[in-house]
């Protein structure tokens, strides 16, 4: 048998490569003679950079950038082994976890550091940049990113605005003349699993602003400012960034990426499946194993296990999923081509213990799954 192992990371327990290795160890205890192919996966969220580095033999780059509140911090992004693709998680520079809960205020945060990571990748000479934009602390429409890449966002006096959600209210003029010259030569792809518009009741501010510290009054102001931003972009650049699906992702960063970098927004799991060429490994396989830390009713919307199972389904390769926990609605993934799903938790225990024992639990369950498969072949 040819068995392809393509899990995501198990958050706070193991990377995707470590998970794939644990699954392989379990299977080899029972079925040592089979052919095993490990493909560490991700869906654009936390762990994407590490998964792609592991899958391609790539490297990490460390850059000093501005954090969400303008403070200096060290942030990392990845380069694939061939140095042609950079992988950047915006949370590394502008994530919610970079701001203490007591200081969270989406009027004051910026994506400037995220733009600095993109600038560094452009200077490396890459041909493509993959951007994961989950977990943001910002609501600036990408204003900080635009300005750090050389774009000018000016007020009525032709002075630079403050690149924050609050500063957008002063925007009067846009000048993209001095934006990084390599932007036009690079393909930007964005892992984005939401389709919110930029503004309105389902937009960036009202849906995601509260978790970033936004009060009802602040949310109203942010929404108005993003609407103003979209109006100026439409008027001066001729681009409609307000209504496109995903424009409201990451505090309107989706809109900024589409409007200023001509970025393509895709479902994260599908994007990584394409990038890591999973189909090439799966098309002649006999079995496909995937998994991640938790599987629930949301998993079917662009998450790794389902993105992987769609590849298996296309080539009539049965897919089995392993998860740290199975939560409400997990059964819906059966409709996506996953024939069986198993939790790796052997008994009631604390979260800390479950995370600590994740690798061994995953190996043990994998061995049991392999034993069932081996027995079925003898029937």
C-alpha positions in Angstrom: 0.0 0.0 0.0 1.0 3.6 -0.6 -0.2 5.7 2.4 0.0 9.5 2.3 0.0 11.2 5.7 -1.1 14.8 5.5 -2.1 16.4 8.8 -2.2 19.9 10.1 -0.5 20.9 13.4 -2.1 19.9 16.7 -2.1 23.4 18.3 0.1 23.7 21.3 1.0 20.0 21.1 2.9 19.3 17.9 3.8 20.7 14.5 2.3 19.2 11.4 5.6 17.4 10.7 5.7 16.0 14.2 2.1 14.8 13.9 2.8 13.2 10.5 5.8 11.4 12.1 3.8 10.2 15.0 1.2 8.8 12.7 3.8 7.1 10.6 5.4 5.5 13.7 2.1 4.1 14.7 1.3 2.6 11.3 4.8 1.1 11.0 4.4 -0.8 14.2 1.7 -2.8 12.6 2.3 -2.4 8.8 6.1 -1.9 8.4 6.4 -2.9 4.8 4.1 -0.2 3.3 5.2 2.9 1.5 4.7 6.1 3.6 4.7 9.7 2.3 4.6 12.5 4.8 3.2 15.9 3.7 2.9 18.4 6.6 -0.2 20.6 5.9 -1.7 23.9 7.1 -4.7 26.1 6.2 -3.2 29.6 6.5 -3.6 29.9 10.2 -1.1 29.5 13.0 1.6 27.0 12.0 1.4 27.6 8.3 5.0 29.0 8.1 6.4 26.0 10.0 4.5 23.5 7.9 5.7 24.9 4.6 9.3 25.1 5.9 9.1 21.5 7.0 7.6 20.4 3.7 10.0 22.2 1.5 13.2 22.3 3.5 12.9 26.0 3.8 14.3 28.6 6.3 13.0 31.1 8.7 13.9 34.8 8.4 13.8 37.1 11.4 13.0 40.8 11.0 12.6 43.7 13.5 9.3 45.3 12.8 6.7 47.6 14.4 4.1 45.7 16.4 0.4 46.5 16.5 0.9 49.6 18.8 4.1 50.7 17.1 6.5 49.0 19.5 9.6 47.2 18.2 9.4 43.4 18.0 11.1 40.4 16.4 8.9 38.7 13.8 9.6 35.7 11.5 8.4 34.5 8.1 9.4 31.6 6.0 11.1 31.0 2.7 10.6 27.7 0.8 13.7 25.6 0.0 14.0 27.0 -3.5 13.7 30.6 -2.2 10.9 31.3 -4.7 8.0 31.6 -2.2 7.7 33.5 1.0 5.1 32.6 3.6 4.0 35.3 6.0 1.5 35.1 8.9 0.3 38.5 9.7 -0.2 37.5 13.3 3.6 37.3 13.7 3.7 41.1 13.5 0.2 42.4 14.0 -1.6 39.6 15.9 -4.0 40.0 18.7 -1.7 38.0 21.0 0.9 40.9 20.6 -1.4 43.2 22.6 -2.2 42.9 26.3 -5.9 42.6 26.9 -5.9 45.8 28.9 -4.4 47.7 26.0 -6.5 46.4 23.1 -8.0 49.2 21.1 -8.7 48.7 17.3 -8.7 52.5 16.8 -5.0 52.5 17.7 -3.5 49.4 16.1 -1.7 49.1 12.8 -0.6 46.6 10.1 2.6 48.5 9.5 4.8 45.6 10.7 3.0 43.2 8.4 4.0 45.4 5.5 7.6 45.4 6.8 7.6 41.6 6.6 6.3 41.8 3.0 9.0 44.3 2.1 11.7 42.0 3.5 10.3 39.1 1.4 10.2 41.3 -1.7 13.8 42.3 -1.1 14.7 38.6 -1.0 13.6 38.3 -4.6 10.8 35.8 -4.2 8.3 35.2 -7.0 5.3 34.5 -4.9 4.1 35.5 -1.4 1.6 33.5 0.6 -0.1 35.5 3.3 -2.1 34.1 6.2 -4.2 36.8 7.8 -5.9 35.3 10.7 -5.7 36.5 14.3 -5.3 40.2 13.7 -5.3 43.0 16.4 -6.0 45.6 13.7 -8.8 47.4 12.0 -7.0 49.8 9.7 -7.9 48.3 6.3 -4.3 47.6 5.6 -3.3 51.2 5.9 -0.2 50.5 7.9 0.9 47.8 5.4 0.3 50.2 2.5 2.4 52.9 4.0 5.3 50.6 5.0 5.4 49.4 1.4 5.9 53.0 0.2 2.3 54.0 -0.5 1.3 57.5 0.6 -2.0 58.0 2.5 -2.4 61.7 2.9 -4.8 64.1 4.7 -6.2 67.3 3.1 -2.9 69.1 3.9 -0.9 66.5 2.0 0.5 65.2 5.3 0.7 61.5 6.1 -2.2 60.2 8.1 -1.7 58.0 11.2 -2.0 54.4 9.7 -4.6 53.1 12.2 -8.3 52.5 12.2 -8.8 56.0 13.7 -6.4 57.7 11.3 -8.4 56.6 8.2 -10.9 59.3 8.9 -8.4 61.9 7.8 -7.6 60.2 4.4 -8.0 62.6 1.5 -5.3 61.6 -1.1 -3.6 58.3 -2.2 -0.3 58.1 -4.0 1.0 54.7 -5.0 3.9 56.0 -7.1 6.6 55.0 -4.7 5.3 51.7 -3.6 7.9 48.9 -3.7 8.9 48.3 -7.3 8.7 44.5 -7.1 5.1 44.4 -6.1 4.1 44.3 -9.7 6.4 41.3 -10.4 5.1 39.1 -7.5 2.0 37.0 -7.1 0.2 37.5 -3.8 -2.1 34.8 -2.5 -4.0 35.1 0.7 -5.3 32.3 2.8 -8.7 33.7 3.9 -11.6 31.6 5.2 -14.2 34.4 5.7 -16.2 36.2 3.2 -17.3 39.3 5.1 -17.6 42.5 3.2 -15.5 45.5 4.4 -18.3 47.5 6.1 -21.8 47.2 7.5 -23.4 44.9 10.1 -21.4 41.8 8.7 -18.3 43.8 8.1 -14.8 43.9 9.6 -15.6 46.3 12.5 -18.9 44.9 13.8 -18.1 41.2 13.5 -14.5 41.1 14.6 -13.9 44.4 16.4 -15.3 43.4 19.8 -12.6 40.8 20.3 -10.0 43.5 19.6 -11.3 45.8 22.3 -14.0 47.7 20.4 -16.9 49.2 22.2 -20.2 50.0 20.4 -19.1 53.6 19.9 -15.7 52.5 18.7 -17.2 50.0 16.3 -19.4 52.6 14.7 -16.4 54.9 14.2 -14.3 52.2 12.7 -17.0 51.2 10.3 -17.5 54.8 9.2 -13.7 55.2 8.7 -13.4 52.0 6.6 -16.3 53.2 4.5 -14.5 56.5 4.0 -11.4 54.5 3.0 -13.3 52.5 0.5 -14.8 55.7 -1.0 -11.4 57.3 -1.5 -9.9 54.2 -3.0 -12.9 54.0 -5.4 -12.7 57.6 -6.3 -8.9 57.9 -6.8 -7.8 54.3 -7.9 -11.0 53.2 -9.5 -11.1 50.0 -7.4 -14.1 48.7 -5.5 -12.7 47.2 -2.3 -15.7 47.5 -0.2 -18.0 44.7 -1.4 -15.7 42.0 -2.5 -16.0 38.7 -0.5 -13.2 38.6 2.2 -12.6 42.4 2.1 -13.5 42.5 5.8 -11.0 39.8 6.8 -8.4 40.9 9.4 -9.9 44.3 10.1 -10.2 45.2 6.5 -6.8 43.9 5.5 -8.4 41.8 2.9 -9.6 45.0 1.2 -6.2 46.6 1.4 -4.5 43.5 -0.1 -6.9 43.3 -3.0 -6.8 47.0 -3.7 -3.1 47.7 -3.4 -1.4 44.4 -4.1 -3.9 42.8 -6.5 -3.9 39.8 -4.1 -6.0 36.7 -4.7 -8.0 35.5 -1.7 -8.6 31.7 -1.4 -9.7 29.2 1.1 -6.7 28.5 3.2 -6.8 24.7 3.1 -7.3 24.6 -0.7 -4.5 27.1 -1.2 -2.0 25.0 0.8 -3.1 21.8 -1.0 -2.3 23.5 -4.3 1.0 25.0 -3.1 2.3 21.8 -1.6 1.2 19.8 -4.6 -0.6 17.2 -2.5 -2.5 15.8 -5.4 0.7 14.5 -7.0 1.2 12.3 -3.9 -2.4 11.3 -3.5 -3.4 10.4 -7.1 -1.9 6.9 -7.0 -2.2 6.3 -3.2 -4.2 3.6 -1.4 -5.0 5.5 1.8 -4.9 9.1 3.0 -4.5 10.1 6.7 -5.1 13.6 7.9 -6.0 15.4 11.1 -5.6 18.4 13.4 -6.1 19.4 17.0 -9.9 19.8 16.9 -12.6 18.8 14.4 -16.1 20.4 14.6 -18.8 21.8 12.3 -16.5 24.6 11.1 -13.9 22.1 9.8 -15.7 21.7 6.5 -15.2 25.4 5.7 -11.7 25.5 4.3 -9.9 23.6 7.1 -7.1 21.2 6.4 -8.8 17.8 7.0 -11.6 18.6 4.5 -9.3 20.2 2.0 -7.2 17.1 2.1 -10.2 14.8 1.9 -11.4 16.5 -1.3 -8.2 15.5 -3.0 -8.7 11.9 -1.8 -12.3 12.0 -3.0 -11.2 13.2 -6.4 -8.9 10.2 -6.9 -11.1 7.6 -5.0 -8.6 7.4 -2.2 -10.3 6.8 1.2 -9.5 9.4 3.9 -9.3 8.8 7.6 -9.0 11.8 10.1 -7.4 11.8 13.5 -8.1 14.7 16.0 -7.2 15.8 19.5 -10.9 16.4 20.1 -14.2 15.9 18.3 -16.6 18.7 19.0 -20.2 19.6 18.1 -21.1 18.9 14.5 -17.9 17.0 13.6 -20.0 14.4 11.9 -20.6 16.8 9.0 -17.1 16.0 7.7 -18.3 12.6 6.5 -20.2 14.4 3.8 -16.9 15.8 2.6 -15.3 12.4 1.9 -13.8 11.4 5.2 -14.8 7.8 5.9 -13.9 7.7 9.5 -12.7 10.0 12.2 -11.0 9.2 15.6 -10.1 11.2 18.7 -6.7 10.5 20.0 -7.6 11.1 23.7 -7.6 7.7 25.5 -9.2 8.8 28.7 -10.6 11.8 30.6 -7.6 14.1 31.4 -6.6 17.7 31.8 -5.9 19.8 28.7 -2.3 20.2 29.8 -1.8 16.4 30.0 -3.5 15.9 26.7 -1.2 18.4 25.0 1.9 16.9 26.7 1.0 13.4 25.6 -0.2 14.3 22.1 2.5 12.6 20.1 2.3 9.3 22.0 -1.5 9.3 21.9 -1.5 10.0 18.2 1.0 7.2 17.6 -1.1 4.8 19.7 -4.4 5.5 17.9 -2.6 5.3 14.5 -1.4 1.8 15.4 -4.9 0.8 16.2 -6.2 2.2 13.0 -3.5 0.3 11.1 -4.4 -2.9 12.9 -8.0 -2.6 11.8 -6.9 -2.0 8.2 -4.6 -5.0 8.4 -7.3 -7.2 9.8 -9.8 -6.1 7.1 -7.3 -7.1 4.4 -7.2 -10.6 5.9 -10.9 -11.1 5.8 
